[in-house]
Amino acid sequence: MSEDLRIRLLIVDDEESIRKLCMTVGEALGFACLEADSGESALALLEEQPAQLILTDMVMPAMSGLEFLEKVKKAFPRTEVAVMTGHGSVETAVQAMKLGAYDYISKPFSPLEELRLFLRRMAEKIRLVEENQFLRERMDTETELHGIVGASAKIQDVLRMISRLKDTRTPVLITGESGTGKELVARAIHFRGTFANRPFVAVDCGSLVPTLIESELFGYEKGAFTGAVKSKTGLFQSANGGTIFLDEIGELPLELQAKLLRVLQEKEVRPVGSNQKTKVDVRVIAASNRDLEAEYRNGTFRKDLFFRLNVVTVHLPALRERRSDVPMLAHWFLDRYAKDDSIQITSAAMKYLLQYDWPGNVRELENCIERAVALGDRRVIDVNDLPPAIASALQGLEAGPSPLATTLSSTDLEDIERVTIQRVFEQVNGDKALAGKMLGISRATLYRKLKRYNIGGAHLAAPGSQALQ
């Protein structure tokens, strides 16, 4: 392994024999080892060669181990420092821990295996911290940018499609009900790929005024119509080199569909009022909540345009088709809208959220959580904090055998929880801290559930134990 990739260990002791012994053990463990015979020389060395781990003696001439520890934690707060004491002074060791020391170890090392295990534990903590930081940054960046949250098989299929399409120029048609997150997927395809630094232009075809659609899409020349006091660049030209997202493309009038098809085929646009055509290189991602195949069969959507757009289809499942993602989504929205991290969702409220059909899909769930946070008591979200529409849809849930109640028994709810936790746990490669964050539950709660469902092995260390340090 390159020395740049190895953990760097600095040994600080005025006794050369101790330094050499520690370096021998450290190098056998794969560390890149440095040595210094005093706190002063160690601080100078750290300025040029920062170390992730430091093992320092407590009693040294001039600068003591405690003084050195204090200076290191101030200048390099993320560096782990452990202290060696040859006097077995518990009082001094406790003082060192209060100043930020990782732990202490007594000299002489007896047996030597004790030192090896001690250094291995220090290294494991460094590796976990660095890996967690990387995963958190990756998760936060991707989630904040694209908001695609879920561990269900169906949403994982969508994420795999995004990964395959992100570096291509292939036209994509995204289908799914309103509120399922079609624009989020379009943005993810664009911004996760090699074209992320190029333009992304989103167009809501359903909101465009019919008489102005052509001029909005393709631009117009000065004087082309009343009010055109200056030329305007169209949305296709604005997206040149990047991606144009045509949301609800089924809303376009047939006449405009024909002009759009011509642009896609010829890769050029002609602004309204102009005789000149302009070349454009644009990846097209279209979306619709309609069945466009049925639309072209009944004559309300052009068949040739459908096949031009439908090179690759990404279908977004309705939220009722991926109920196991509801807890994760609910907690993710809770984190977004609740400033108080202590707000929790009661099990009764979560049961309602899991059983509701969500006709408005993820957008409706987001609105539900935002409303509950705004109107709740700032401590918990309970059934009474949910919108009346949910209570109305689920009335009779407690009383009798409604279809929803029989469909989702308490055992089913446990199965959903188990599968969700299992998938998240696998997704983060067993990182318990990150899994807890994604699921929106405390670390202690996660450990109880991992043990209950026997996820991640039968023998799980309790939070705060040395195995997790």
N, C-alpha and C positions, 0 to 999 in steps of 0.2 A: 504494500500500500504506500502511496506517495506520502512523504512526511507532512505535506500540506494538509492531507486528509486525516492524519492521525491526531488523537488527542494529545495535547502538549502538557507535560507534567513538569513542574518546577520544584526541586528539592532545595530547601533552605536550612542549612545547619552548619555550625562552625566546626563540627567534627567531620573530617574527610571520610573516615571509615563508614559513618552513618549515611553520608551522601552516596557513596559508591554502592552500599548495600541496597539502598532504596532505588537507585537508578538501575541496578541489575534486575530487581524485581519488576520495576516499571517497564523496562525494555522487553522483558520476557512476556509481559502482558500486551505488548504492541504499542506502547506509548512512545512519543518523541520526548526524550528527557533532557532537561536543563538542570544546572546546579548553580548555587550561589552560597558563599560562606558567611553572608551577613544580610540583614534586612536592607541595608543601604544599597548593596550591590544587586540584590534581587529586584528592588524597585527600578534601578537603572536598566536592568536587563528586560524587565517587563515592558518598558517603554518601546523597546525595539522588537521584542518577541513575546507578545501576549500569550499567556498560558491559560488553559481552561481549568486546570487543577494545580493546587499548590499544597505541598506538605512542608510545614515549617516547624522548627524547634521552638520551644517556649522560652528557653534561657539561652540568650546570645549576648555577646559583648555589645556595648553601645545601644543598639535598638533591640528592645525585647520582642518576643514573639507576639505579644498582645499589641504593642505599638505598630508592628509590621502589619498585623491582621487588620487593624483599624484603618491604616493608610490604604491597604489593598482594596478593602470593601468600599472605600470612598472613591477611589480612582477607577476600580474595575468591579462594579457591583455584581456582575454576572459570573465572576470567577469564583469557583468553589475552593475554600481554604480549610484544610484540616490541620490540627496542631499535634505535635509530638511532645510528650513530657516524660522526662526521665525520673521524675520525683513522685509520680502517682498522685499529684495534687488535684483532688476532685474540685476543690474550690476554684482553683485557677482555670480548670477545664470548663467549669460552669460559666465563669466570667467570659471565656473565649466564645462559648456558644451564644451568650447574650450579645456579643459583638458581631455575630454573624457567621461563626465558624460552622462548617458542615458537621464535624464530629472531632473527637480526639482519640489518640492511640498512645499507649504507654510504651516507653523504651525500658529495657531491651525487648525486642520483638520475640516473644516466646509463646508458641512456636513461630517460625518465619511465615508459615501459612497464614497466620493472622494478618500480617501486613499485606499479603497478596489478596486476600478476601476483602480487606478494608479498601484497597485501591480499586478493586473491581467494582465494589458498591459505589464508590465515588464516580467512576467512569460511567456506570449504568445510569446514574442520575443525570449526568451531563448529556448522555445520548437521548434519554427520555425528554429532557427539557428542550433540546434542539429539535428533535423530531416533532414534539407537540407544537412547538412554535411554528415550524414549517407547515404542519397540517392545519393548524388554526389559521395561519395567514392564507393558505390555499383555500380552505373552506370559506373563510370570511370574504375573501376576494371574489370567489366564484358565486357564492350565495348572494352577497350584496349586489354584485353586478347583474346577476341573472335571476335570482330568486327561485330557482328550481329546487324544491325541497321534497325529499321522499326517498324511501328505501324499498318500496314495493317493486315487484318484478316488472310491472308495466311501466313505471316511471324510469326504472333502470334501463329498460329497452329504449326509451326515448333518449336517455343520456348517451347510450351507446351509438345511436343514430347521429346525434349531434357531433360526437367525436369523429365519426366517419365522414361527415359532410363539411366540417369546419374549414378544411383546406381546399375544397373544390369550388368550381364555378357552376356546378350542376343546379338547374332550377329545382326548387323544392315547393311542394304543396303541403301545408300544415292544415289538418282537419281536426275538428273537435267542437264541442258545445261552447257557447259563450262563457267566459270566465275560467276556462281551463288553463290559460296562460300561453296562448299561441304566439303573442308578441315576445314573451320571455324566451321562447324557444328560438324564434328568429334572431333575436339579439345574441343569444348564446352561440348559435351557429356562426354569426359574424364575428363577435368579439373574442371568441376563444380560439380563432384560427389565425392564419397568416395575413388575413386582410383586416385585422383589427384596427390598424391605424388609418384605414381608408374610410370614406363616408358611409354612414348608415342612415338611410332616409325612410321613415315610416309614414305610410299614407293610409288613412282610414277612408276607404272608397265609399263607405256608407254615409259619411258626413259631408262629402263634397257636393256642392250645388251642381245639379245636372248640367246646367248651361255653362258652367265654368270648369268642368272636369278636364276637358281637353287642354285648356290654357294652363291649368295648374300642373298637369302631368308633363306637357311638352313645351310650355313656355309660349310667349307671344312677342310680336314686334310692336314697336311704338305705332299707334294709330290703327292697330288691327281691329279695334272696336271702340265704341264710345267708352271713355274713361281710361283707355290705354295710353296714358301720357308719356310713358317710357317703356322700353323693352324690359322683359322679365325672363329670367332663366327658369326653365321648368324643373320639376322634381327629378326627372330622369337625368338631366344634365348635372344637377346637384349631386346625384349619387354616382356620377361617372367614376369608374375605377373601384367602386365599392359595391354596396348592396342596397336594393330598393325593396322594401317590404310592403306588399299590397294587401292590406288587411280587408277582410270581407269583400273579396274580389267579385263575388257573386252579385254584388249590388250594382256593378257597372252596367250601363245600358248597352244593348247589343251593338249599336253603332260604335261606341267607344271600345268595345271588345275587339272589333275588327281592326281598329287603328292600333290598339295595343299589340295585337298579334303581328301586325306589320313591323312594329318597332322591334319586337323580339326576334323576328326572322331576319330583318335587314340590319339590325344593330345601329340604327340611326333614327333621329327624330327631326321633325319639321315643325318649328314653332308656328303657332297660329299667325297668319298674315305674312308669312315668309315663303319664298320660293327656294330657299337654301336648306339643305339637310345637314345635320351635324352628327358625326359619329359618336356613339356612346358604347362603353364597355361596362355593362352592369349585370351583376348577378341578381336574379329575381327570385324572391321568396314570397309566395302568395299564401293566403289563409282564408278559410271560410268555415262558417258553422252550418252551411248547407251541404246537402249531398249533390255535388256538382255533376256527378255522373247521371243522376236522375234528372238534374236540371237540363243537361244537354239533350237527354232523350225526349224531354217534353218541349224542347225548343226555346228555353229561356236562357240558355248559356251555350256559347259556340263550342261545338265538338272539337274543332281544330285547335282552339285556344286551350281547351281542357287538356288535350294530349300534349300540347306544347309545355304546359305548366306541370303536368303530372308525371314528370320524369322520376322523381322520388317522392313518396308520400310519408309524412310523419303524422301519425294519429295520436292525439292527446286523449287519454281516457278521462271520462267524467269522474268526479271525486267519489261518487257512490261506487265506482268500479275499483277504487283503490282505498278502501276505508282504513286499511292499516297505516296509511300515511297521515290520517287526520290528527293523531296526537302530536306527531312531529311538526306538522304545519301549524297547529294551534299554539304550540309552545314557541315556535319561531316567530309568529305574529305577536305573541305575548311579549317576547323579548324586544320586538320592534316598538310596540306602543306603550309598554309599561316601564316607567322610569324606576320603579321599585322592584328590584329583582326578587323580592320575597313573595310576590303575588303568585298564588298557585291556583290550579283548576281542580275543583273537587272531583272525586270519582263519579259522583252522580251526574255532574255537568258533563264530564267526559263521556259518560255512557250515552247521554242525549246527543252529543256531537257525533259519536260513532254511529248512532242509529238513524240520524236524520239523513234524508236523501240528497240534500244540497243541490237544488235545481240551478242555483247560481254558481255552483262549483267553488273553486278556490277563492274567487273574488268575494263570494258570499260569506265564506268562512272568515276571510280577512275582515270584512265589515262587521261580522258578528263579534270577533275578538276585540276589535277597536271600540265597538259600542260597549261591550262588557267592561273594558278597562275604564272608559270615560264615566260610566254610570255606576260602577260597582263601589264596594266599600274600601278598595285599595289593599285588601288583605287576601281575599280569595274570590274566584269567579265560581258562583254556584248556579244552580238551575234557574233561580229567579233573576239572574243577571243576563240570561240569554234572551234573544228577541222573541216576542210573542208568537211569531210564525213557527218557531221550532216547537214550542210547547203545544200549539194547536195541532201541528202535524203529528205529534207523538202522543196526543191525549189518549188515555186508555192503556198506556204503556204499562203502568203499575197494576191496573185493575184486571185486565183480562188478556186473552190470547190474541193480541193483534199480530199481523204478519211480521212486523218488525221485531216484536218481542220474541216470537218463536224462531225467527231467523238468527237473531243474535242473543244467545243465552250467555250466562256468566262464563261458561266454559269457552264459548266462542270469543268473548272479549279477552280472555286470558290468552287464547291462541293468537289473536291479533297482536297483543302486547308482546308475546314471546317472539313471534316471527319478526316484528318490527325491531325489537332489541337485537335479535340475532343478525339481521341484515345490516343494521347500523354498525354493530360490533365488528362484523367482517369488513365492512366498507372502510373503516378507519384502522384496519389491521390490528385490532385488539387494544387500541389506545383508549383506556377507560375514561380519562379526563375529557378527551374529545367526544367520545360516545355520549357521555353525560350531557355535554353542552348541546350536541345535536338533538338529543331527545328532550332537552329542557328539564332534566331532573337532577337532583343533587347527587353528589358522588356516593354518599351513604345509601341513598335509595337505589342507585344503580347497582351497587354491590349486593344489596339484598335481592334484587331481581335476578342478577347474574347467578347467584347461588341458588335461588328458587328454581330457575329454569335450567340450571346446569349448563350455562353458556360460558365458554372460555376456560373450561376445565373445572374439575370438582374442587380443587384446592385453591381458593382465592385468598390472597392476603387482605387483611382488613385495612381500610383507609388509614394512612398515617404510619403503617408499619415500615420496617426497614426495606422490605422488598420493593416498596414503591418510592423510596426516597431517591 
